[in-house]
Amino acid sequence: MAIVYNEDEVDDATLSEINTTPLVDVMLVLLIIFLITIPVINTSVSVKLPLQTNQLQKMQAKTIVISVNASGTTYWLDTPIIDTQSLQNRLQEIALLSPQPEVHIRGDARANYDAVARVLYACQQAGIVRIGFVTEPQQKNQR
């Protein structure tokens, strides 16, 4: 038994179907565009970060204060540190103490980030567990 179609009926049947290939292509292109642009949008959002707040804390006798001035010179209390290796050697000595003293880093706001990062890296390499940053309280009239 053979089914015979009229040519007019065949044309109507093919025209009634929706070709979804272009739709899928467009959706894939849009998906790729969104995947590429979303990280750019997230990093370019203007965000006002919170100002630093201070918690009053009594300085213990075993607290080590390391300062970095605007020119990048590092000081152990009031003594200048010659190089990063000598800083790390001193930090390794205090890391062995029990209880381990806390290290407070006083970084000048105008100092290069690299100088403060070297101090942090030396603390990490020495095994210092407690590190804090010393900041000034914000003025009440500044917002």
N, C-alpha and C positions, 0 to 999 in steps of 0.2 A: 504494500500500500504506500503510495507516494503522496506526499503532501505538496500541493502546488500552491505557491503564493503569488498573488498578483503583485506586480512591481510597485504599485502605488501603496499597497499595504506594507511592504518591506521598507520603503522610504519613511513612512510614518512611524514605524517601529524604531528605526535608528534615530530619528529626530526626537523622540520622546525620552531618550536616555540622556542623562547629564554626564558630561565628560569632567571627571573630578581631577584629572592630572594637572591642569593649570592651577586649580585651587590648592592642591597639595604643594605644588612648586612655590606658589606665592606664600603659603603659610610657612614653609621651611625657610624661605628667604627672610621673612619677618622674624622668625624665631632666632635665626643667626644674628640679625641686626640687634635684636633686644639683648641677646647674650653678650654681644660685644659692647653695647653702650651702657648697660647697667653698672659695671664697675666704674666707668668714667663718671657717671652721674653721682654715684656714692662718694667718690673722692673729691668731687668738685663742689660739694654742698658746703655752703658757708656756715660754720658752726662757731658760736661764741663759747669758748671753753671756760670752765669755772676758774675764778681766781683762787690762789692758794690760801689756805686757812692754816692757822697755827694752833696746835694744842700745847698748852703750857706743860712743860715736862721738866722735872728737876734733873739737872745734869749729875750723873753719878760720878764718883771719883775715878772710875775705870773707863770713862768715856774717852775715846780718841777723836780729836777734831782735826780733820784734814781740810785745808783751805786751798782754793784755786783762785788767784787774783785775775784781773782783767787781761793781763799779758800772758796768762797761762802758766805762771810759776806755781808750783805745788809746795805747800808748807805742812809739816807735821807739827801741830800746835803752832809754835812761832819759828820753827827751824826750817829753812828751805831744803827741799829734797832735790838732789842732783839729777837723778834719773829714775825711770820707772822701776828698774831692777832693785834699787836700794829701797824704794817704797814697798815693793812686794816682799823683800826680805824682812822688813820691819813688821809688815802685816802678818807674815807667817809666824813670827815670834809671838805676837799677841793672840793669834788664832789658836795656839796651843794652851793658853790659859783657861782655867776653869773657875768660875764662869767666864765665858768669852766676853770681852768688852764690846760695847756697841761703837760703831764708827759713824761719826757725823761728818758729812761733807758740806762745806760752806763754799759754794760756787758763786763767783761774781756773775751777775746777770749779763755783763758785757764779755765774759770769758768765752772762748771758742769751745764748742761742745766737745771737741776732740780731747781737750785737756781733762774735762770732767769724766769723759768716757774712759780715759786711761786709768783714772783713779778707781772707777767702778770695776774695770777689768782686773786691776791688781787685787782688789778686794775679793773678787770672785775666784781668782787663781789661788789666793792665799787660804780660802775656805772661810772667810768671814760670813757669819750668818745674819747678823743684824746690822743693817746699814740705813741711815736716815739722812735726809737733806734738811739743812737749816735754811729757813726762809724768814722774811720779815712779814709781820702782819700787815694786811692791807689797811689803808686809811678808811675811816668810816664814811667820809664824804665822797670817796671814789666808788663808782658803781659802773 
